[in-house]
Amino acid sequence: MTKYWSPSDLLLLRGVVSEELIKLNNAHRTLTSLQVAIEALEELLNTQKRNENKLQECLTKSPILLGLEYSKVIPKHKLGAEYEVDYALEKYTGLIDLMEIESSSLPIFTKQGNPSSYLVHAEQQVIDWLDWVEKNSPYARAKMEGLLTPKGYVIIGRDSNLNEKTKASLIRRNKAFNGLISILTYDDVLMKAKTLFEILNSEKN
């Protein structure tokens, strides 16, 4: 501080310091929110009961669980009179993705290794939504501007219900959708959130 600081220098310095403090504060808030959300999701996943509603409440309250690219989740968005999506996921860019959530306790595959009726039904729901948006794009965008070419997601079940054979089947099933639809387990969501927390925490430190 032996250097002479002009009024303009001091204003510039104050601005830089304020900006850095805001960044640190925002980073702290983000980390805290993410940690609380992870703990809440883990607690819900410890139950064996069907719990779509509570899981939906958790994801609605904490969209950060689905990644930093989403600014908010919009539950129960209607596609005309035909469909109601569990979630419209709004990115910071304004674009929208669509998500169907099922219970964490539902099986993804049968004991014989075939896709369960719950998985097939969820996939078909998302296929119907994407098809509707494509056929009704002007109307869809009038109701929700970011509905251009949405990606579809299904969240269902737990990794613990998968063996090596069904894990491979799930990978092949995702590949078959060629990026238009992704099938995730709740453990995938949880692991993504935990990885994000570790990255943000390491950058903070």
C-alpha positions, 0 to 999 in steps of 0.5 A, a space after each residue: 500500500 506504499 503506492 499512491 492510489 488515485 480515486 479512479 484506481 480505488 474505484 476500480 479496485 473496489 469494483 474488482 474486490 466486490 465482484 470477487 466477493 460476489 463470486 465467492 458468495 455465489 459459489 458458497 450458496 451453490 455448494 450449500 444448496 447442492 449439498 442439502 439437495 444431495 442429502 435430501 435425495 439420498 434420504 428419499 432413495 433409502 425408502 422402498 415405497 413408491 415415491 414419485 411425488 416426493 422425488 418430484 418435489 425434491 427435483 423441483 425444489 433443487 434443479 441443480 441436482 439435474 446439472 448446472 445447465 438447467 435454470 429451473 424445472 417446470 412440473 406438470 407442463 401440458 402439451 395441448 389437451 393430449 399430454 402432461 409432462 412430468 417436467 419441462 427442464 429449462 436451460 439457461 439458454 432458454 431451450 427446453 428438455 422434457 422428463 418423465 420420472 418414475 419411482 426409484 423402487 420400480 424395476 427397470 428389467 424383469 427377472 428374465 432380463 426383459 424391459 419392465 412394463 414400467 420402463 416401456 411405458 415411460 419410454 413411450 410417454 417420452 416418445 409421444 411427447 417428442 412426436 407431439 412437439 414435432 407435429 405441433 411445433 408452432 403451437 408448442 413454441 407459442 405455449 413455451 418458447 424454448 420447445 424447439 427440438 427437446 431431448 427426452 429423459 426417463 428417470 427410473 429405478 436404482 442401480 442396485 436392481 441391475 446386474 451386469 447383463 441388464 446394465 449392458 442392456 440399458 447401455 444398448 437401449 440408450 444407444 438405440 435412442 441415438 441421443 434423443 432419449 436418455 434413460 437414467 437411474 436415480 443413482 445416475 442423478 445422485 452420482 452426477 450431483 456428487 461429482 458436480 459438488 466435488 468439482 465445485 468444491 475443489 475449484 473453491 478451494 
